[in-house]
Amino acid sequence: MRYAVLFRYVLSRRRGLFWRGYLSVPILFALTLAASGCEKHETTHPAGGKYPVEVTVVSVAPRDVPVSFEYVAQVQSSRQVNIQARVNGFLDRRVYTEGAKVKSGETLFLMDQKPFQAQLDQSKAALAMQEAALEVARKNLARVKPLAAATALSQKELDDATGQFQSASAAVAQAKASVLEASLNLAYTIIKSPVDGITSYAQQAEGTYLNPANSLLTTVAVTTPIYVNFSISENDRLKLHDQVAKGLIRAPKDQNYSAEIVMADGKIFPHTGLVTFANPMFNPQTGTFLVRVTVENPDNWLHPNEYVRVRIKGAVRPNAVLIPQRAVQQGPKGHFTWVVDKENKVEPRPVSLGDAFDHDWFIYEGLRAGDHVVVDGVLTLSPGALVKPGPLAEKAEEAGTGAAQTDSAKSGK
């Protein structure tokens, strides 16, 4: 009615034929569109109702879900041995190939043996001389004893003979020790590997005079088994302890956590390790606790000091609730989801959000078994809105895209 009155008023203005002809057409057209729009609106919603919004939903089904924890880790040899010279002398030559694998007892370096061989020969000669003196003292004591018993010799002469024999015996023992020391020093000129492992580079050149200041020659690292060390923060440790205490996480039997190693290129290391040590001492410098994984490394894929990622497995979240991440919304009061009731109306449901799991979220509180949670179509919803729910899998098939199918399969698992 208002638009009709306005239309008659405009036409009643006498400003010439041109203005009436020029203005009447667009105004008439605009008013006609407005009137038709109002008429259409009233036809679509005569009673103020709304058409149902098509949405996709998932049904909440709690289940036990294996979980893993991933950390940055560093590889460490299970036994890294420093190869050092044990005697002073000239380094004659390097026998091994740098970087090669060696066996226990394999020769690595040779030192100049001539001075040590001479020292051994001298010690042996001194031993022979002391043994001869001991034999003379023994025979002398054997002659003196019966004469002293017959009072043919004084007690002093017997004491002197006994002392000479004991002194000669001690000298022989000392000479034998010198021979043993010289033999050891000669043996130390042949420097061998004490373990099976991989060698490092030679730190001293041939012809160098070795002394305590430059005695380090190389290192040999045992590579199987090998250690993979990582650190867990104090907050993460307390969080894990709290979740175990609340029953949100169930630890494996006897705390036997397994470990999966992820290489730098993303490939999975073919051997599975075990958590064998957790340092109870807190490191105040890093604010972390050290944890060690032991894993077999027969093909030497892992090398000491390289960085990898480690996934700790074995824990389970019992009766866990998982929903797709896109089903969770953020509001002024926190996270919430849209839940469809029996009348196909939606209501916001506050939830306590947990950790991410693939493309899903763990929900600690707020949802129950059998709840239907809206996944797609959440942006047009309001409390009490009428919806037409459809299963998530069918929605993914209709989309026809591989990405949507992947997300839907993961969300509906």
C-alpha positions in Angstrom: 0.0 0.0 0.0 2.8 2.4 0.8 4.5 1.8 -2.5 1.2 2.5 -4.4 0.7 5.8 -2.7 4.2 6.9 -3.4 3.8 5.9 -7.0 0.7 8.0 -7.4 2.3 11.0 -5.7 5.3 10.9 -8.1 3.1 10.8 -11.1 0.9 13.6 -9.8 3.9 16.0 -9.8 3.5 18.2 -12.9 7.0 18.9 -14.0 6.6 18.2 -17.7 6.1 15.3 -19.9 9.8 14.5 -20.1 10.3 14.1 -16.4 7.2 12.0 -16.0 8.2 9.7 -18.8 11.8 9.5 -17.6 11.2 8.8 -13.9 8.1 6.7 -14.1 9.6 3.7 -15.8 12.5 2.9 -13.4 10.5 3.8 -10.3 7.7 1.6 -11.4 10.1 -1.2 -12.1 11.8 -0.9 -8.7 8.6 -0.7 -6.8 7.3 -3.7 -8.7 10.4 -5.8 -7.7 10.1 -4.7 -4.1 6.4 -5.6 -4.0 7.1 -9.0 -5.7 9.9 -9.7 -3.2 7.7 -9.0 -0.2 5.0 -11.2 -1.8 7.5 -14.0 -2.4 8.8 -13.8 1.2 5.4 -14.0 2.6 4.7 -17.0 0.4 7.9 -18.9 1.4 7.3 -18.5 5.1 3.7 -17.8 5.6 3.8 -18.9 9.2 7.4 -17.8 10.0 8.8 -21.3 9.6 12.2 -22.3 8.0 13.2 -25.1 5.7 15.6 -27.8 7.4 19.3 -27.2 6.9 21.1 -30.1 5.3 24.0 -31.2 7.5 26.3 -34.2 7.9 26.7 -35.8 11.3 28.7 -38.5 13.1 27.4 -40.7 15.9 29.5 -40.7 19.0 30.9 -44.3 19.7 33.5 -44.5 22.4 36.3 -47.0 21.9 39.8 -47.9 23.0 42.3 -45.9 20.8 46.0 -46.6 20.7 47.9 -43.3 21.1 51.5 -42.4 20.5 53.8 -39.5 21.6 56.3 -38.0 19.1 59.5 -36.3 20.1 62.7 -35.0 18.5 65.5 -37.4 19.4 69.3 -37.8 18.9 71.1 -41.0 18.1 73.9 -42.0 20.5 76.3 -45.0 20.4 75.6 -47.5 23.1 79.3 -47.6 23.7 81.7 -45.1 22.3 85.3 -45.8 23.1 88.2 -43.4 22.9 91.3 -45.1 21.5 94.3 -43.6 23.3 98.0 -44.3 23.5 99.0 -45.8 26.8 102.7 -45.2 26.5 104.8 -42.3 25.3 106.6 -42.8 22.0 106.5 -42.2 18.2 103.4 -43.2 16.2 104.7 -45.6 13.5 101.7 -46.0 11.3 97.9 -46.3 11.0 96.7 -49.7 10.1 92.9 -49.4 9.9 90.8 -47.6 7.2 89.2 -44.5 8.6 85.4 -44.9 8.9 85.5 -48.6 8.4 83.9 -51.3 10.6 86.3 -53.1 12.9 86.2 -56.2 15.1 87.2 -56.4 18.7 91.0 -57.1 18.9 91.7 -55.7 15.4 94.9 -53.6 15.2 94.4 -49.9 14.6 97.8 -48.3 15.2 101.4 -49.3 15.6 104.0 -47.4 17.6 107.7 -47.6 17.3 108.6 -50.8 19.2 112.4 -50.6 19.3 112.8 -48.6 22.5 110.3 -50.8 24.3 111.9 -54.0 23.1 115.2 -52.8 24.3 113.7 -52.0 27.7 112.2 -55.5 27.9 115.6 -57.1 27.0 117.3 -55.0 29.7 114.7 -56.0 32.3 115.1 -59.7 31.4 118.9 -59.4 31.8 118.5 -57.8 35.2 116.2 -60.6 36.2 118.7 -63.2 35.2 121.4 -61.4 37.3 119.1 -61.3 40.3 118.2 -64.9 40.0 121.9 -65.8 39.9 122.5 -63.8 43.1 119.6 -65.6 44.7 121.0 -69.0 43.9 124.4 -68.0 45.5 122.5 -66.7 48.6 120.5 -69.9 48.8 123.5 -72.1 48.7 125.4 -70.0 51.2 122.5 -70.2 53.6 122.3 -73.9 53.1 126.0 -74.3 54.2 125.8 -71.9 57.2 122.7 -73.4 58.8 124.3 -76.8 59.9 127.5 -75.1 61.0 125.6 -72.6 63.1 123.6 -75.5 64.5 126.9 -77.2 65.5 128.1 -73.9 67.0 130.9 -73.9 64.5 129.6 -70.5 63.3 128.2 -67.6 65.2 124.6 -66.6 65.2 125.5 -63.4 63.5 126.9 -65.3 60.5 123.7 -67.2 60.2 121.6 -64.0 60.4 123.8 -62.5 57.7 123.3 -65.4 55.4 119.6 -65.5 56.0 119.3 -61.7 55.2 121.3 -62.1 52.0 119.0 -64.8 50.8 115.8 -62.8 51.6 117.3 -59.7 49.9 118.1 -61.7 46.8 114.6 -63.1 46.7 113.1 -59.6 46.9 115.4 -58.4 44.1 114.3 -61.3 41.9 110.6 -60.4 42.5 111.4 -56.7 41.7 113.2 -57.8 38.5 110.2 -59.9 37.5 107.9 -56.9 37.9 110.2 -54.9 35.7 110.0 -57.5 33.0 106.2 -57.6 33.3 106.1 -53.8 33.0 108.4 -53.8 30.0 106.3 -56.5 28.4 103.1 -54.5 28.9 104.7 -51.4 27.5 105.8 -53.3 24.4 102.3 -54.7 24.0 100.8 -51.2 24.3 102.6 -50.2 21.1 100.1 -52.4 19.2 96.9 -50.4 19.7 93.8 -52.6 19.1 90.0 -52.0 19.1 88.3 -53.2 22.3 84.9 -53.5 20.7 83.1 -54.1 17.4 82.1 -50.9 15.9 82.7 -48.1 13.4 85.9 -46.1 13.5 86.3 -42.4 13.3 89.2 -40.4 11.6 92.7 -40.6 12.9 93.5 -37.6 15.1 97.3 -38.0 15.1 99.5 -38.2 12.0 102.1 -40.9 11.6 105.5 -39.9 13.1 103.9 -37.8 15.9 105.4 -38.2 19.3 102.6 -39.3 21.6 102.4 -38.2 25.2 99.5 -37.6 27.7 98.7 -34.3 26.0 98.0 -35.8 22.6 97.3 -39.4 23.4 93.8 -39.5 21.8 94.1 -41.3 18.4 90.5 -42.0 17.3 87.1 -43.3 18.5 85.3 -46.6 17.9 81.5 -46.4 18.3 79.3 -49.5 18.8 76.3 -49.1 16.5 74.2 -52.1 17.4 72.4 -51.9 19.6 72.2 -48.1 19.5 70.6 -45.5 21.7 68.0 -42.9 20.7 67.7 -40.2 23.4 65.0 -37.7 23.7 63.8 -35.3 26.4 60.4 -34.8 27.9 59.5 -31.5 29.5 58.3 -31.3 33.1 54.8 -30.1 31.9 54.4 -33.1 29.6 55.5 -35.5 32.3 53.0 -34.1 34.8 50.3 -34.0 32.1 50.9 -37.7 31.3 50.9 -38.6 35.0 47.7 -36.8 35.5 45.9 -38.5 32.6 47.0 -41.9 33.7 45.8 -41.2 37.2 42.4 -40.1 35.9 42.1 -43.1 33.6 42.3 -41.1 30.4 45.4 -43.1 29.4 46.2 -46.7 30.1 49.9 -47.4 30.2 51.3 -50.7 28.8 52.0 -53.6 31.1 55.2 -53.2 33.1 55.7 -49.8 31.4 57.0 -51.6 28.3 56.7 -48.7 25.8 57.8 -49.5 22.3 59.4 -46.9 20.0 59.1 -46.3 16.3 62.0 -44.3 14.7 61.3 -41.8 11.9 64.2 -41.0 9.7 65.0 -37.5 8.4 63.4 -38.3 5.1 60.2 -39.5 6.8 60.8 -43.2 6.3 60.2 -45.5 9.2 63.2 -47.4 10.5 62.7 -51.1 10.0 63.5 -52.1 13.6 61.3 -51.3 16.6 63.0 -50.1 19.8 62.1 -50.2 23.5 62.2 -47.6 26.2 65.0 -48.9 28.5 65.8 -45.9 30.7 64.2 -42.8 32.0 66.4 -40.6 34.0 64.7 -39.7 37.4 67.0 -36.7 37.7 65.6 -33.4 36.5 68.0 -31.3 34.3 67.7 -27.7 35.5 69.5 -26.4 32.5 67.1 -27.7 29.9 64.0 -28.2 32.1 63.6 -31.8 30.9 64.0 -35.4 31.8 66.1 -37.7 29.6 64.6 -40.8 28.2 66.5 -43.5 26.3 65.3 -45.9 23.6 67.4 -49.0 22.7 67.1 -50.4 19.2 69.0 -52.9 17.0 70.9 -51.4 14.1 72.4 -54.3 12.2 72.6 -52.4 8.8 74.0 -49.2 10.4 71.2 -47.0 9.1 71.4 -45.0 12.3 74.6 -43.1 13.0 75.7 -41.5 16.2 74.7 -37.8 16.8 72.2 -37.6 13.9 68.7 -36.3 14.7 65.5 -38.4 14.2 62.0 -38.4 15.5 60.7 -41.1 17.8 57.1 -42.2 18.4 56.5 -43.8 21.7 53.7 -46.4 21.5 52.0 -48.7 23.8 49.5 -46.4 25.6 45.8 -46.6 25.0 43.0 -44.1 25.6 40.1 -46.3 27.0 36.5 -45.5 25.9 37.8 -42.5 24.0 35.5 -40.1 22.1 36.8 -38.9 18.7 35.1 -36.4 16.4 36.4 -34.6 13.3 38.3 -31.4 14.1 36.0 -29.3 11.9 33.0 -30.3 14.0 34.5 -28.3 17.0 33.7 -24.6 17.1 35.2 -21.8 19.2 32.8 -19.5 21.1 33.1 -16.8 23.7 32.8 -19.4 26.5 35.1 -22.0 24.9 34.8 -24.9 22.6 31.5 -26.4 21.6 29.8 -28.7 19.1 26.3 -28.8 17.5 24.3 -31.8 18.7 21.2 -33.0 16.9 18.3 -34.0 19.2 15.4 -36.5 18.5 13.4 -33.7 16.8 16.2 -32.9 14.4 16.9 -29.7 16.1 20.4 -28.6 17.1 21.8 -27.3 20.3 25.3 -26.1 21.2 27.1 -28.5 23.6 30.2 -27.3 25.5 33.0 -29.8 25.3 36.4 -30.3 27.0 38.9 -30.6 24.2 41.8 -33.1 24.4 44.8 -33.8 22.1 44.7 -34.0 18.3 44.6 -37.5 16.7 45.1 -37.4 13.0 42.2 -35.3 11.7 40.1 -35.7 14.9 40.0 -34.3 18.4 39.8 -36.3 21.6 36.8 -35.1 23.6 37.3 -35.6 27.4 33.9 -34.2 28.5 30.6 -33.0 27.0 29.6 -35.8 24.6 28.0 -39.2 25.3 27.7 -42.4 23.4 24.9 -42.1 20.7 25.1 -38.3 20.4 24.8 -37.1 16.8 27.4 -34.3 16.2 27.2 -32.0 13.2 30.3 -32.0 11.1 29.5 -30.1 7.9 27.1 -27.2 7.7 27.8 -25.7 11.1 28.3 -22.1 9.9 24.5 -21.6 9.2 23.2 -23.1 12.4 21.6 -21.4 15.4 20.2 -22.8 18.6 17.0 -24.7 17.9 17.4 -24.7 14.2 15.8 -27.5 12.3 18.2 -29.7 10.3 18.2 -32.6 7.9 21.0 -34.8 9.1 22.9 -37.1 6.7 25.7 -39.6 7.4 29.2 -38.3 6.9 30.3 -41.1 4.6 27.5 -40.3 2.1 28.5 -36.7 2.1 32.0 -37.6 1.2 30.9 -39.8 -1.7 28.7 -36.9 -3.1 31.6 -34.5 -2.9 33.6 -36.7 -5.3 37.0 -35.4 -4.2 39.8 -37.5 -2.9 40.6 -35.1 -0.1 37.0 -35.0 1.2 36.9 -38.8 1.1 40.1 -39.1 3.0 38.9 -36.6 5.7 35.5 -38.3 5.9 37.0 -41.8 6.3 39.3 -40.6 9.1 36.6 -38.7 10.8 34.2 -41.6 10.7 36.6 -44.3 11.9 
